[in-house]
Amino acid sequence: MKLELFEINKSFGQHAILEGATLNVTFDHVLAILGPSGGGKTTLLRIIAGLEYPDSGQVVIDGEAVDYREEALLWYRRRLGIVFQAYNLFPHLSALANVCLPLEKAHGVKRKEALRLAFEALERLRLADHAHKKPAQLSGGQRQRVAIARALVVQPKFLLLDEPTSALDPEMTAEILDVIAGLGREGRKLLLVTHQMGFARRIASRVAFVAGGKIAESAAAEDFFRNPQTEVAARFLEKILKY
């Protein structure tokens, strides 16, 4: 997969989040987007996902520019799977109904077929026994697996994950990291924002390091962790890996 960013700028009010973020990267499976808190990682991921509009600049994926007109974005978003920090499940719906929803509402799949596909997705993520439970009846790790099933069931071109373990305890974090690692091994194309440095080093093909609203560095994952080329990345890794 090839991802190109050309001078992406984004501000909220007077606060500049991204300032000329530029990237040209090709990766086989997993691109890890790393960097300090507040550096612009999540905003960048949301712009790539078509959930935020850049103030200026262009996103190009596999040679195709993202069109940020609303009617074009509806089509574009349907080709993606997105997993958020806080699950974003509908609390009044069962796990099965949450996974069915994008199939029926966004993709026009008939109810019977949507139920079959949704149950298969839950079964794959070891949630078949919990299909009829509502989110409040599930653990945090189970809720995040439902969110991943919902993202995968539409057969996305690629999957975007924004800090998918940030709300979980260590045991549940390990559970979700195993699921994500499995997706990477399958050859799924993943864009992953994470603070889990060891995990990123293990599964990522490449790293994009975001700091101060810019892509400060981009490299093969092992090269980045072994020998960062910028002072800001070296300081970040020294501080993070110390603990």
Order of alpha helices (4+ residues) and beta strands (2+ residues): beta-beta-beta-alpha-beta-beta-alpha-beta-alpha-alpha-alpha-beta-alpha-beta-alpha-beta-beta-alpha-alpha
